[in-house]
C-alpha cells in the first residue's frame, strides 16, 4: 500500500511538472504535453535499445499505444503514466 501511495504521489508530481513545463504563461494546449511526453518516451526507448514492441510489453500496453505516444498523437492513461514512472521513463 505504501508503494502505491508513493507511485500516486509521484504521478501527481509528474502531472504538475508536465503542466508547468507546458504552460508558458497562459498555458499551452495538449499538443505541447504530447510533444513533451513523446520526446521522453522515444528518448528512453532508444537509450535503452528497446523496440516499440519491447517497450509496450515492458509497460503492459499495446504497441500502437507506444507508437501514438511517440508521434504525439495521444497522452498515456493514468495507469500507463504510473508504469512510465515505475520504469523510469518519466522522472521527477
PyMOL Python script that loads the backbone (N, CA, C, O; Angstrom):
from pymol import cmd

cmd.read_pdbstr("""\
ATOM      1  N   UNK A   1       0.819  -1.188   0.000  1.00  0.00           N
ATOM      2  CA  UNK A   1       0.000   0.000   0.000  1.00  0.00           C
ATOM      3  C   UNK A   1       0.864   1.254   0.000  1.00  0.00           C
ATOM      4  O   UNK A   1       0.556   2.224  -0.693  1.00  0.00           O
ATOM      5  N   UNK A   2       1.935   1.237   0.768  1.00  0.00           N
ATOM      6  CA  UNK A   2       2.805   2.415   0.833  1.00  0.00           C
ATOM      7  C   UNK A   2       3.423   2.695  -0.531  1.00  0.00           C
ATOM      8  O   UNK A   2       3.562   3.850  -0.933  1.00  0.00           O
ATOM      9  N   UNK A   3       3.791   1.635  -1.235  1.00  0.00           N
ATOM     10  CA  UNK A   3       4.392   1.803  -2.567  1.00  0.00           C
ATOM     11  C   UNK A   3       3.392   2.429  -3.538  1.00  0.00           C
ATOM     12  O   UNK A   3       3.752   3.281  -4.350  1.00  0.00           O
ATOM     13  N   UNK A   4       2.132   1.998  -3.446  1.00  0.00           N
ATOM     14  CA  UNK A   4       1.097   2.565  -4.305  1.00  0.00           C
ATOM     15  C   UNK A   4       0.900   4.040  -3.981  1.00  0.00           C
ATOM     16  O   UNK A   4       0.732   4.857  -4.887  1.00  0.00           O
ATOM     17  N   UNK A   5       0.920   4.384  -2.709  1.00  0.00           N
ATOM     18  CA  UNK A   5       0.778   5.791  -2.313  1.00  0.00           C
ATOM     19  C   UNK A   5       1.918   6.633  -2.869  1.00  0.00           C
ATOM     20  O   UNK A   5       1.707   7.758  -3.322  1.00  0.00           O
ATOM     21  N   UNK A   6       3.115   6.086  -2.831  1.00  0.00           N
ATOM     22  CA  UNK A   6       4.283   6.801  -3.368  1.00  0.00           C
ATOM     23  C   UNK A   6       4.133   6.970  -4.876  1.00  0.00           C
ATOM     24  O   UNK A   6       4.397   8.048  -5.409  1.00  0.00           O
ATOM     25  N   UNK A   7       3.710   5.909  -5.569  1.00  0.00           N
ATOM     26  CA  UNK A   7       3.514   5.992  -7.023  1.00  0.00           C
ATOM     27  C   UNK A   7       2.453   7.025  -7.381  1.00  0.00           C
ATOM     28  O   UNK A   7       2.618   7.789  -8.332  1.00  0.00           O
ATOM     29  N   UNK A   8       1.364   7.047  -6.618  1.00  0.00           N
ATOM     30  CA  UNK A   8       0.307   8.023  -6.894  1.00  0.00           C
ATOM     31  C   UNK A   8       0.796   9.446  -6.646  1.00  0.00           C
ATOM     32  O   UNK A   8       0.469  10.360  -7.403  1.00  0.00           O
ATOM     33  N   UNK A   9       1.582   9.631  -5.582  1.00  0.00           N
ATOM     34  CA  UNK A   9       2.147  10.955  -5.309  1.00  0.00           C
ATOM     35  C   UNK A   9       3.100  11.353  -6.427  1.00  0.00           C
ATOM     36  O   UNK A   9       3.088  12.496  -6.883  1.00  0.00           O
ATOM     37  N   UNK A  10       3.927  10.407  -6.869  1.00  0.00           N
ATOM     38  CA  UNK A  10       4.847  10.685  -7.973  1.00  0.00           C
ATOM     39  C   UNK A  10       4.082  11.039  -9.242  1.00  0.00           C
ATOM     40  O   UNK A  10       4.490  11.930  -9.987  1.00  0.00           O
ATOM     41  N   UNK A  11       2.976  10.345  -9.489  1.00  0.00           N
ATOM     42  CA  UNK A  11       2.163  10.630 -10.662  1.00  0.00           C
ATOM     43  C   UNK A  11       1.633  12.066 -10.607  1.00  0.00           C
ATOM     44  O   UNK A  11       1.671  12.788 -11.603  1.00  0.00           O
ATOM     45  N   UNK A  12       1.141  12.470  -9.436  1.00  0.00           N
ATOM     46  CA  UNK A  12       0.645  13.849  -9.288  1.00  0.00           C
ATOM     47  C   UNK A  12       1.772  14.844  -9.479  1.00  0.00           C
ATOM     48  O   UNK A  12       1.580  15.884 -10.109  1.00  0.00           O
ATOM     49  N   UNK A  13       2.953  14.539  -8.939  1.00  0.00           N
ATOM     50  CA  UNK A  13       4.109  15.420  -9.113  1.00  0.00           C
ATOM     51  C   UNK A  13       4.479  15.543 -10.584  1.00  0.00           C
ATOM     52  O   UNK A  13       4.746  16.642 -11.071  1.00  0.00           O
ATOM     53  N   UNK A  14       4.496  14.422 -11.291  1.00  0.00           N
ATOM     54  CA  UNK A  14       4.840  14.425 -12.715  1.00  0.00           C
ATOM     55  C   UNK A  14       3.802  15.208 -13.503  1.00  0.00           C
ATOM     56  O   UNK A  14       4.149  15.995 -14.383  1.00  0.00           O
ATOM     57  N   UNK A  15       2.535  14.996 -13.190  1.00  0.00           N
ATOM     58  CA  UNK A  15       1.487  15.737 -13.895  1.00  0.00           C
ATOM     59  C   UNK A  15       1.655  17.234 -13.650  1.00  0.00           C
ATOM     60  O   UNK A  15       1.437  18.040 -14.554  1.00  0.00           O
ATOM     61  N   UNK A  16       2.037  17.604 -12.439  1.00  0.00           N
ATOM     62  CA  UNK A  16       2.297  19.013 -12.135  1.00  0.00           C
ATOM     63  C   UNK A  16       3.482  19.542 -12.916  1.00  0.00           C
ATOM     64  O   UNK A  16       3.449  20.667 -13.415  1.00  0.00           O
ATOM     65  N   UNK A  17       4.538  18.731 -13.027  1.00  0.00           N
ATOM     66  CA  UNK A  17       5.713  19.146 -13.796  1.00  0.00           C
ATOM     67  C   UNK A  17       5.370  19.316 -15.267  1.00  0.00           C
ATOM     68  O   UNK A  17       5.816  20.266 -15.911  1.00  0.00           O
ATOM     69  N   UNK A  18       4.583  18.401 -15.791  1.00  0.00           N
ATOM     70  CA  UNK A  18       4.170  18.498 -17.195  1.00  0.00           C
ATOM     71  C   UNK A  18       3.356  19.769 -17.382  1.00  0.00           C
ATOM     72  O   UNK A  18       3.543  20.498 -18.357  1.00  0.00           O
ATOM     73  N   UNK A  19       2.458  20.029 -16.449  1.00  0.00           N
ATOM     74  CA  UNK A  19       1.634  21.233 -16.524  1.00  0.00           C
ATOM     75  C   UNK A  19       2.518  22.485 -16.522  1.00  0.00           C
ATOM     76  O   UNK A  19       2.320  23.390 -17.332  1.00  0.00           O
ATOM     77  N   UNK A  20       3.485  22.529 -15.616  1.00  0.00           N
ATOM     78  CA  UNK A  20       4.393  23.676 -15.548  1.00  0.00           C
ATOM     79  C   UNK A  20       5.231  23.802 -16.816  1.00  0.00           C
ATOM     80  O   UNK A  20       5.417  24.897 -17.348  1.00  0.00           O
ATOM     81  N   UNK A  21       5.734  22.661 -17.291  1.00  0.00           N
ATOM     82  CA  UNK A  21       6.616  22.668 -18.462  1.00  0.00           C
ATOM     83  C   UNK A  21       5.888  23.080 -19.726  1.00  0.00           C
ATOM     84  O   UNK A  21       6.509  23.552 -20.678  1.00  0.00           O
ATOM     85  N   UNK A  22       4.588  22.907 -19.742  1.00  0.00           N
ATOM     86  CA  UNK A  22       3.843  23.201 -20.963  1.00  0.00           C
ATOM     87  C   UNK A  22       3.008  24.467 -20.864  1.00  0.00           C
ATOM     88  O   UNK A  22       2.217  24.750 -21.764  1.00  0.00           O
ATOM     89  N   UNK A  23       3.162  25.225 -19.809  1.00  0.00           N
ATOM     90  CA  UNK A  23       2.347  26.435 -19.654  1.00  0.00           C
ATOM     91  C   UNK A  23       2.845  27.599 -20.473  1.00  0.00           C
ATOM     92  O   UNK A  23       2.172  28.017 -21.416  1.00  0.00           O
ATOM     93  N   UNK A  24       3.995  28.133 -20.144  1.00  0.00           N
ATOM     94  CA  UNK A  24       4.498  29.299 -20.858  1.00  0.00           C
ATOM     95  C   UNK A  24       3.636  30.526 -20.625  1.00  0.00           C
ATOM     96  O   UNK A  24       3.367  31.265 -21.573  1.00  0.00           O
ATOM     97  N   UNK A  25       3.196  30.769 -19.409  1.00  0.00           N
ATOM     98  CA  UNK A  25       2.385  31.935 -19.092  1.00  0.00           C
ATOM     99  C   UNK A  25       0.905  31.619 -19.126  1.00  0.00           C
ATOM    100  O   UNK A  25       0.303  31.344 -18.089  1.00  0.00           O
ATOM    101  N   UNK A  26       0.328  31.656 -20.284  1.00  0.00           N
ATOM    102  CA  UNK A  26      -1.113  31.422 -20.423  1.00  0.00           C
ATOM    103  C   UNK A  26      -1.442  29.939 -20.482  1.00  0.00           C
ATOM    104  O   UNK A  26      -2.595  29.553 -20.291  1.00  0.00           O
ATOM    105  N   UNK A  27      -0.474  29.132 -20.736  1.00  0.00           N
ATOM    106  CA  UNK A  27      -0.711  27.693 -20.831  1.00  0.00           C
ATOM    107  C   UNK A  27      -0.802  27.234 -22.278  1.00  0.00           C
ATOM    108  O   UNK A  27      -1.447  27.871 -23.110  1.00  0.00           O
ATOM    109  N   UNK A  28      -0.163  26.146 -22.552  1.00  0.00           N
ATOM    110  CA  UNK A  28      -0.204  25.583 -23.893  1.00  0.00           C
ATOM    111  C   UNK A  28      -1.228  24.473 -23.945  1.00  0.00           C
ATOM    112  O   UNK A  28      -1.653  23.959 -22.910  1.00  0.00           O
ATOM    113  N   UNK A  29      -1.616  24.111 -25.132  1.00  0.00           N
ATOM    114  CA  UNK A  29      -2.628  23.078 -25.312  1.00  0.00           C
ATOM    115  C   UNK A  29      -2.028  21.693 -25.149  1.00  0.00           C
ATOM    116  O   UNK A  29      -0.834  21.538 -24.893  1.00  0.00           O
ATOM    117  N   UNK A  30      -2.863  20.710 -25.300  1.00  0.00           N
ATOM    118  CA  UNK A  30      -2.426  19.319 -25.163  1.00  0.00           C
ATOM    119  C   UNK A  30      -1.296  18.963 -26.122  1.00  0.00           C
ATOM    120  O   UNK A  30      -0.534  18.034 -25.859  1.00  0.00           O
ATOM    121  N   UNK A  31      -1.182  19.682 -27.216  1.00  0.00           N
ATOM    122  CA  UNK A  31      -0.125  19.371 -28.188  1.00  0.00           C
ATOM    123  C   UNK A  31       1.256  19.491 -27.550  1.00  0.00           C
ATOM    124  O   UNK A  31       2.146  18.693 -27.843  1.00  0.00           O
ATOM    125  N   UNK A  32       1.436  20.471 -26.691  1.00  0.00           N
ATOM    126  CA  UNK A  32       2.724  20.642 -26.020  1.00  0.00           C
ATOM    127  C   UNK A  32       2.982  19.491 -25.056  1.00  0.00           C
ATOM    128  O   UNK A  32       4.103  18.992 -24.968  1.00  0.00           O
ATOM    129  N   UNK A  33       1.958  19.074 -24.340  1.00  0.00           N
ATOM    130  CA  UNK A  33       2.096  17.930 -23.426  1.00  0.00           C
ATOM    131  C   UNK A  33       2.443  16.671 -24.209  1.00  0.00           C
ATOM    132  O   UNK A  33       3.311  15.892 -23.814  1.00  0.00           O
ATOM    133  N   UNK A  34       1.752  16.491 -25.319  1.00  0.00           N
ATOM    134  CA  UNK A  34       2.009  15.311 -26.147  1.00  0.00           C
ATOM    135  C   UNK A  34       3.442  15.314 -26.669  1.00  0.00           C
ATOM    136  O   UNK A  34       4.108  14.279 -26.668  1.00  0.00           O
ATOM    137  N   UNK A  35       3.911  16.464 -27.109  1.00  0.00           N
ATOM    138  CA  UNK A  35       5.289  16.574 -27.621  1.00  0.00           C
ATOM    139  C   UNK A  35       6.303  16.282 -26.528  1.00  0.00           C
ATOM    140  O   UNK A  35       7.289  15.582 -26.759  1.00  0.00           O
ATOM    141  N   UNK A  36       6.061  16.817 -25.342  1.00  0.00           N
ATOM    142  CA  UNK A  36       6.956  16.601 -24.203  1.00  0.00           C
ATOM    143  C   UNK A  36       7.053  15.113 -23.883  1.00  0.00           C
ATOM    144  O   UNK A  36       8.148  14.567 -23.748  1.00  0.00           O
ATOM    145  N   UNK A  37       5.898  14.465 -23.764  1.00  0.00           N
ATOM    146  CA  UNK A  37       5.884  13.033 -23.453  1.00  0.00           C
ATOM    147  C   UNK A  37       6.470  12.208 -24.589  1.00  0.00           C
ATOM    148  O   UNK A  37       7.149  11.211 -24.349  1.00  0.00           O
ATOM    149  N   UNK A  38       6.209  12.621 -25.823  1.00  0.00           N
ATOM    150  CA  UNK A  38       6.746  11.901 -26.985  1.00  0.00           C
ATOM    151  C   UNK A  38       8.262  11.866 -26.925  1.00  0.00           C
ATOM    152  O   UNK A  38       8.874  10.824 -27.159  1.00  0.00           O
ATOM    153  N   UNK A  39       8.867  12.999 -26.612  1.00  0.00           N
ATOM    154  CA  UNK A  39      10.331  13.049 -26.558  1.00  0.00           C
ATOM    155  C   UNK A  39      10.868  12.194 -25.417  1.00  0.00           C
ATOM    156  O   UNK A  39      11.904  11.545 -25.565  1.00  0.00           O
ATOM    157  N   UNK A  40      10.177  12.186 -24.286  1.00  0.00           N
ATOM    158  CA  UNK A  40      10.614  11.377 -23.139  1.00  0.00           C
ATOM    159  C   UNK A  40      10.519   9.877 -23.450  1.00  0.00           C
ATOM    160  O   UNK A  40      11.453   9.122 -23.181  1.00  0.00           O
ATOM    161  N   UNK A  41       9.396   9.458 -24.012  1.00  0.00           N
ATOM    162  CA  UNK A  41       9.174   8.035 -24.293  1.00  0.00           C
ATOM    163  C   UNK A  41      10.165   7.547 -25.353  1.00  0.00           C
ATOM    164  O   UNK A  41      10.823   6.522 -25.170  1.00  0.00           O
ATOM    165  N   UNK A  42      10.266   8.278 -26.447  1.00  0.00           N
ATOM    166  CA  UNK A  42      11.152   7.846 -27.527  1.00  0.00           C
ATOM    167  C   UNK A  42      12.611   7.876 -27.080  1.00  0.00           C
ATOM    168  O   UNK A  42      13.382   6.973 -27.406  1.00  0.00           O
ATOM    169  N   UNK A  43      12.992   8.914 -26.335  1.00  0.00           N
ATOM    170  CA  UNK A  43      14.364   9.012 -25.838  1.00  0.00           C
ATOM    171  C   UNK A  43      14.725   7.845 -24.937  1.00  0.00           C
ATOM    172  O   UNK A  43      15.806   7.270 -25.056  1.00  0.00           O
ATOM    173  N   UNK A  44      13.812   7.497 -24.033  1.00  0.00           N
ATOM    174  CA  UNK A  44      14.042   6.365 -23.130  1.00  0.00           C
ATOM    175  C   UNK A  44      14.195   5.078 -23.927  1.00  0.00           C
ATOM    176  O   UNK A  44      15.109   4.289 -23.690  1.00  0.00           O
ATOM    177  N   UNK A  45      13.282   4.879 -24.876  1.00  0.00           N
ATOM    178  CA  UNK A  45      13.293   3.637 -25.659  1.00  0.00           C
ATOM    179  C   UNK A  45      14.595   3.483 -26.439  1.00  0.00           C
ATOM    180  O   UNK A  45      15.205   2.413 -26.432  1.00  0.00           O
ATOM    181  N   UNK A  46      15.010   4.531 -27.099  1.00  0.00           N
ATOM    182  CA  UNK A  46      16.238   4.475 -27.895  1.00  0.00           C
ATOM    183  C   UNK A  46      17.459   4.310 -26.997  1.00  0.00           C
ATOM    184  O   UNK A  46      18.348   3.511 -27.290  1.00  0.00           O
ATOM    185  N   UNK A  47      17.499   5.062 -25.912  1.00  0.00           N
ATOM    186  CA  UNK A  47      18.630   4.991 -24.971  1.00  0.00           C
ATOM    187  C   UNK A  47      18.817   3.576 -24.422  1.00  0.00           C
ATOM    188  O   UNK A  47      19.940   3.138 -24.175  1.00  0.00           O
ATOM    189  N   UNK A  48      17.709   2.875 -24.236  1.00  0.00           N
ATOM    190  CA  UNK A  48      17.762   1.531 -23.669  1.00  0.00           C
ATOM    191  C   UNK A  48      17.728   0.427 -24.720  1.00  0.00           C
ATOM    192  O   UNK A  48      17.629  -0.752 -24.380  1.00  0.00           O
ATOM    193  N   UNK A  49      17.809   0.802 -25.993  1.00  0.00           N
ATOM    194  CA  UNK A  49      17.872  -0.181 -27.070  1.00  0.00           C
ATOM    195  C   UNK A  49      16.633  -1.047 -27.201  1.00  0.00           C
ATOM    196  O   UNK A  49      16.727  -2.224 -27.550  1.00  0.00           O
ATOM    197  N   UNK A  50      15.478  -0.472 -26.925  1.00  0.00           N
ATOM    198  CA  UNK A  50      14.231  -1.226 -26.993  1.00  0.00           C
ATOM    199  C   UNK A  50      13.474  -0.900 -28.278  1.00  0.00           C
ATOM    200  O   UNK A  50      13.522   0.226 -28.772  1.00  0.00           O
ATOM    201  N   UNK A  51      12.782  -1.892 -28.806  1.00  0.00           N
ATOM    202  CA  UNK A  51      11.868  -1.629 -29.916  1.00  0.00           C
ATOM    203  C   UNK A  51      10.574  -1.089 -29.304  1.00  0.00           C
ATOM    204  O   UNK A  51      10.380  -1.148 -28.090  1.00  0.00           O
ATOM    205  N   UNK A  52       9.703  -0.571 -30.144  1.00  0.00           N
ATOM    206  CA  UNK A  52       8.414  -0.096 -29.632  1.00  0.00           C
ATOM    207  C   UNK A  52       7.639  -1.255 -29.019  1.00  0.00           C
ATOM    208  O   UNK A  52       6.963  -1.094 -28.003  1.00  0.00           O
ATOM    209  N   UNK A  53       7.740  -2.403 -29.633  1.00  0.00           N
ATOM    210  CA  UNK A  53       7.048  -3.581 -29.114  1.00  0.00           C
ATOM    211  C   UNK A  53       7.620  -4.009 -27.761  1.00  0.00           C
ATOM    212  O   UNK A  53       6.867  -4.370 -26.856  1.00  0.00           O
ATOM    213  N   UNK A  54       8.946  -3.970 -27.621  1.00  0.00           N
ATOM    214  CA  UNK A  54       9.581  -4.331 -26.344  1.00  0.00           C
ATOM    215  C   UNK A  54       9.127  -3.393 -25.230  1.00  0.00           C
ATOM    216  O   UNK A  54       8.800  -3.833 -24.128  1.00  0.00           O
ATOM    217  N   UNK A  55       9.113  -2.089 -25.531  1.00  0.00           N
ATOM    218  CA  UNK A  55       8.692  -1.114 -24.521  1.00  0.00           C
ATOM    219  C   UNK A  55       7.225  -1.333 -24.165  1.00  0.00           C
ATOM    220  O   UNK A  55       6.851  -1.256 -22.995  1.00  0.00           O
ATOM    221  N   UNK A  56       6.406  -1.600 -25.154  1.00  0.00           N
ATOM    222  CA  UNK A  56       4.983  -1.840 -24.900  1.00  0.00           C
ATOM    223  C   UNK A  56       4.793  -3.027 -23.953  1.00  0.00           C
ATOM    224  O   UNK A  56       4.000  -2.954 -23.014  1.00  0.00           O
ATOM    225  N   UNK A  57       5.516  -4.113 -24.198  1.00  0.00           N
ATOM    226  CA  UNK A  57       5.420  -5.288 -23.329  1.00  0.00           C
ATOM    227  C   UNK A  57       5.880  -4.958 -21.918  1.00  0.00           C
ATOM    228  O   UNK A  57       5.265  -5.379 -20.938  1.00  0.00           O
ATOM    229  N   UNK A  58       6.963  -4.203 -21.825  1.00  0.00           N
ATOM    230  CA  UNK A  58       7.511  -3.828 -20.521  1.00  0.00           C
ATOM    231  C   UNK A  58       6.520  -2.989 -19.719  1.00  0.00           C
ATOM    232  O   UNK A  58       6.441  -3.101 -18.495  1.00  0.00           O
ATOM    233  N   UNK A  59       5.766  -2.146 -20.426  1.00  0.00           N
ATOM    234  CA  UNK A  59       4.808  -1.261 -19.767  1.00  0.00           C
ATOM    235  C   UNK A  59       3.422  -1.879 -19.622  1.00  0.00           C
ATOM    236  O   UNK A  59       2.569  -1.350 -18.910  1.00  0.00           O
ATOM    237  N   UNK A  60       3.204  -3.003 -20.302  1.00  0.00           N
ATOM    238  CA  UNK A  60       1.896  -3.652 -20.233  1.00  0.00           C
ATOM    239  C   UNK A  60       0.834  -2.950 -21.065  1.00  0.00           C
ATOM    240  O   UNK A  60      -0.346  -2.949 -20.713  1.00  0.00           O
ATOM    241  N   UNK A  61       1.266  -2.350 -22.178  1.00  0.00           N
ATOM    242  CA  UNK A  61       0.329  -1.677 -23.087  1.00  0.00           C
ATOM    243  C   UNK A  61       0.522  -2.242 -24.491  1.00  0.00           C
ATOM    244  O   UNK A  61       1.439  -3.026 -24.735  1.00  0.00           O
ATOM    245  N   UNK A  62      -0.342  -1.841 -25.398  1.00  0.00           N
ATOM    246  CA  UNK A  62      -0.216  -2.279 -26.777  1.00  0.00           C
ATOM    247  C   UNK A  62       0.860  -1.502 -27.525  1.00  0.00           C
ATOM    248  O   UNK A  62       1.181  -0.366 -27.175  1.00  0.00           O
ATOM    249  N   UNK A  63       1.409  -2.127 -28.555  1.00  0.00           N
ATOM    250  CA  UNK A  63       2.450  -1.489 -29.371  1.00  0.00           C
ATOM    251  C   UNK A  63       1.947  -0.188 -29.996  1.00  0.00           C
ATOM    252  O   UNK A  63       2.691   0.786 -30.107  1.00  0.00           O
ATOM    253  N   UNK A  64       0.687  -0.185 -30.400  1.00  0.00           N
ATOM    254  CA  UNK A  64       0.127   1.020 -31.018  1.00  0.00           C
ATOM    255  C   UNK A  64       0.059   2.194 -30.042  1.00  0.00           C
ATOM    256  O   UNK A  64       0.150   3.351 -30.455  1.00  0.00           O
ATOM    257  N   UNK A  65      -0.099   1.902 -28.755  1.00  0.00           N
ATOM    258  CA  UNK A  65      -0.095   2.974 -27.747  1.00  0.00           C
ATOM    259  C   UNK A  65       1.262   3.670 -27.746  1.00  0.00           C
ATOM    260  O   UNK A  65       1.333   4.899 -27.741  1.00  0.00           O
ATOM    261  N   UNK A  66       2.329   2.891 -27.750  1.00  0.00           N
ATOM    262  CA  UNK A  66       3.682   3.461 -27.762  1.00  0.00           C
ATOM    263  C   UNK A  66       3.894   4.271 -29.035  1.00  0.00           C
ATOM    264  O   UNK A  66       4.468   5.359 -28.991  1.00  0.00           O
ATOM    265  N   UNK A  67       3.445   3.759 -30.140  1.00  0.00           N
ATOM    266  CA  UNK A  67       3.581   4.476 -31.409  1.00  0.00           C
ATOM    267  C   UNK A  67       2.851   5.820 -31.333  1.00  0.00           C
ATOM    268  O   UNK A  67       3.394   6.844 -31.746  1.00  0.00           O
ATOM    269  N   UNK A  68       1.634   5.818 -30.814  1.00  0.00           N
ATOM    270  CA  UNK A  68       0.853   7.060 -30.709  1.00  0.00           C
ATOM    271  C   UNK A  68       1.524   8.054 -29.770  1.00  0.00           C
ATOM    272  O   UNK A  68       1.533   9.253 -30.047  1.00  0.00           O
ATOM    273  N   UNK A  69       2.095   7.568 -28.650  1.00  0.00           N
ATOM    274  CA  UNK A  69       2.783   8.470 -27.726  1.00  0.00           C
ATOM    275  C   UNK A  69       3.989   9.099 -28.405  1.00  0.00           C
ATOM    276  O   UNK A  69       4.208  10.306 -28.309  1.00  0.00           O
ATOM    277  N   UNK A  70       4.771   8.268 -29.093  1.00  0.00           N
ATOM    278  CA  UNK A  70       5.995   8.762 -29.727  1.00  0.00           C
ATOM    279  C   UNK A  70       5.710   9.734 -30.867  1.00  0.00           C
ATOM    280  O   UNK A  70       6.531  10.602 -31.163  1.00  0.00           O
ATOM    281  N   UNK A  71       4.570   9.593 -31.497  1.00  0.00           N
ATOM    282  CA  UNK A  71       4.196  10.506 -32.580  1.00  0.00           C
ATOM    283  C   UNK A  71       3.368  11.682 -32.065  1.00  0.00           C
ATOM    284  O   UNK A  71       2.858  12.483 -32.849  1.00  0.00           O
ATOM    285  N   UNK A  72       3.240  11.777 -30.737  1.00  0.00           N
ATOM    286  CA  UNK A  72       2.482  12.852 -30.085  1.00  0.00           C
ATOM    287  C   UNK A  72       1.026  12.878 -30.558  1.00  0.00           C
ATOM    288  O   UNK A  72       0.434  13.943 -30.731  1.00  0.00           O
ATOM    289  N   UNK A  73       0.466  11.688 -30.761  1.00  0.00           N
ATOM    290  CA  UNK A  73      -0.932  11.574 -31.185  1.00  0.00           C
ATOM    291  C   UNK A  73      -1.868  11.390 -29.994  1.00  0.00           C
ATOM    292  O   UNK A  73      -3.065  11.656 -30.097  1.00  0.00           O
ATOM    293  N   UNK A  74      -1.322  10.935 -28.860  1.00  0.00           N
ATOM    294  CA  UNK A  74      -2.142  10.748 -27.662  1.00  0.00           C
ATOM    295  C   UNK A  74      -1.272  10.858 -26.422  1.00  0.00           C
ATOM    296  O   UNK A  74      -0.043  10.837 -26.488  1.00  0.00           O
ATOM    297  N   UNK A  75      -1.951  10.977 -25.291  1.00  0.00           N
ATOM    298  CA  UNK A  75      -1.292  11.054 -23.984  1.00  0.00           C
ATOM    299  C   UNK A  75      -1.581   9.746 -23.250  1.00  0.00           C
ATOM    300  O   UNK A  75      -2.702   9.241 -23.311  1.00  0.00           O
ATOM    301  N   UNK A  76      -0.584   9.191 -22.558  1.00  0.00           N
ATOM    302  CA  UNK A  76      -0.823   7.940 -21.821  1.00  0.00           C
ATOM    303  C   UNK A  76      -1.925   8.086 -20.781  1.00  0.00           C
ATOM    304  O   UNK A  76      -2.113   9.158 -20.206  1.00  0.00           O
ATOM    305  N   UNK A  77      -2.643   7.010 -20.548  1.00  0.00           N
ATOM    306  CA  UNK A  77      -3.657   6.973 -19.494  1.00  0.00           C
ATOM    307  C   UNK A  77      -2.963   7.097 -18.141  1.00  0.00           C
ATOM    308  O   UNK A  77      -1.737   7.032 -18.058  1.00  0.00           O
ATOM    309  N   UNK A  78      -3.744   7.273 -17.095  1.00  0.00           N
ATOM    310  CA  UNK A  78      -3.160   7.364 -15.751  1.00  0.00           C
ATOM    311  C   UNK A  78      -2.424   6.084 -15.390  1.00  0.00           C
ATOM    312  O   UNK A  78      -1.348   6.126 -14.793  1.00  0.00           O
ATOM    313  N   UNK A  79      -3.000   4.954 -15.750  1.00  0.00           N
ATOM    314  CA  UNK A  79      -2.349   3.676 -15.463  1.00  0.00           C
ATOM    315  C   UNK A  79      -1.026   3.569 -16.215  1.00  0.00           C
ATOM    316  O   UNK A  79      -0.019   3.132 -15.658  1.00  0.00           O
ATOM    317  N   UNK A  80      -1.037   3.969 -17.478  1.00  0.00           N
ATOM    318  CA  UNK A  80       0.192   3.927 -18.272  1.00  0.00           C
ATOM    319  C   UNK A  80       1.215   4.909 -17.710  1.00  0.00           C
ATOM    320  O   UNK A  80       2.411   4.620 -17.708  1.00  0.00           O
ATOM    321  N   UNK A  81       0.755   6.067 -17.233  1.00  0.00           N
ATOM    322  CA  UNK A  81       1.674   7.042 -16.635  1.00  0.00           C
ATOM    323  C   UNK A  81       2.355   6.445 -15.402  1.00  0.00           C
ATOM    324  O   UNK A  81       3.546   6.662 -15.179  1.00  0.00           O
ATOM    325  N   UNK A  82       1.599   5.696 -14.609  1.00  0.00           N
ATOM    326  CA  UNK A  82       2.192   5.033 -13.438  1.00  0.00           C
ATOM    327  C   UNK A  82       3.310   4.096 -13.877  1.00  0.00           C
ATOM    328  O   UNK A  82       4.374   4.056 -13.259  1.00  0.00           O
ATOM    329  N   UNK A  83       3.065   3.348 -14.939  1.00  0.00           N
ATOM    330  CA  UNK A  83       4.081   2.422 -15.446  1.00  0.00           C
ATOM    331  C   UNK A  83       5.290   3.186 -15.992  1.00  0.00           C
ATOM    332  O   UNK A  83       6.428   2.758 -15.801  1.00  0.00           O
ATOM    333  N   UNK A  84       5.055   4.303 -16.663  1.00  0.00           N
ATOM    334  CA  UNK A  84       6.151   5.119 -17.186  1.00  0.00           C
ATOM    335  C   UNK A  84       7.025   5.628 -16.037  1.00  0.00           C
ATOM    336  O   UNK A  84       8.250   5.672 -16.150  1.00  0.00           O
ATOM    337  N   UNK A  85       6.391   6.005 -14.949  1.00  0.00           N
ATOM    338  CA  UNK A  85       7.143   6.465 -13.769  1.00  0.00           C
ATOM    339  C   UNK A  85       7.903   5.294 -13.150  1.00  0.00           C
ATOM    340  O   UNK A  85       9.086   5.408 -12.829  1.00  0.00           O
ATOM    341  N   UNK A  86       7.218   4.180 -12.989  1.00  0.00           N
ATOM    342  CA  UNK A  86       7.823   2.983 -12.374  1.00  0.00           C
ATOM    343  C   UNK A  86       9.056   2.529 -13.151  1.00  0.00           C
ATOM    344  O   UNK A  86      10.059   2.142 -12.551  1.00  0.00           O
ATOM    345  N   UNK A  87       8.988   2.575 -14.479  1.00  0.00           N
ATOM    346  CA  UNK A  87      10.106   2.137 -15.327  1.00  0.00           C
ATOM    347  C   UNK A  87      11.172   3.207 -15.486  1.00  0.00           C
ATOM    348  O   UNK A  87      12.230   2.949 -16.059  1.00  0.00           O
ATOM    349  N   UNK A  88      10.904   4.406 -14.985  1.00  0.00           N
ATOM    350  CA  UNK A  88      11.905   5.461 -15.070  1.00  0.00           C
ATOM    351  C   UNK A  88      11.899   6.226 -16.397  1.00  0.00           C
ATOM    352  O   UNK A  88      12.842   6.954 -16.709  1.00  0.00           O
ATOM    353  N   UNK A  89      10.839   6.053 -17.161  1.00  0.00           N
ATOM    354  CA  UNK A  89      10.726   6.783 -18.420  1.00  0.00           C
ATOM    355  C   UNK A  89      10.537   8.269 -18.123  1.00  0.00           C
ATOM    356  O   UNK A  89      11.146   9.129 -18.759  1.00  0.00           O
ATOM    357  N   UNK A  90       9.696   8.545 -17.160  1.00  0.00           N
ATOM    358  CA  UNK A  90       9.451   9.906 -16.699  1.00  0.00           C
ATOM    359  C   UNK A  90       9.926   9.963 -15.248  1.00  0.00           C
ATOM    360  O   UNK A  90       9.558   9.123 -14.427  1.00  0.00           O
ATOM    361  N   UNK A  91      10.733  10.946 -14.952  1.00  0.00           N
ATOM    362  CA  UNK A  91      11.289  11.057 -13.610  1.00  0.00           C
ATOM    363  C   UNK A  91      10.966  12.427 -13.036  1.00  0.00           C
ATOM    364  O   UNK A  91      10.583  13.352 -13.752  1.00  0.00           O
ATOM    365  N   UNK A  92      11.130  12.528 -11.729  1.00  0.00           N
ATOM    366  CA  UNK A  92      10.953  13.818 -11.051  1.00  0.00           C
ATOM    367  C   UNK A  92      11.998  14.796 -11.469  1.00  0.00           C
ATOM    368  O   UNK A  92      12.003  15.934 -10.998  1.00  0.00           O
TER     369      UNK A  92
END
""", "prot")
cmd.dss("prot")
cmd.show_as("cartoon", "prot")
cmd.util.cbc("prot")
cmd.orient("prot")
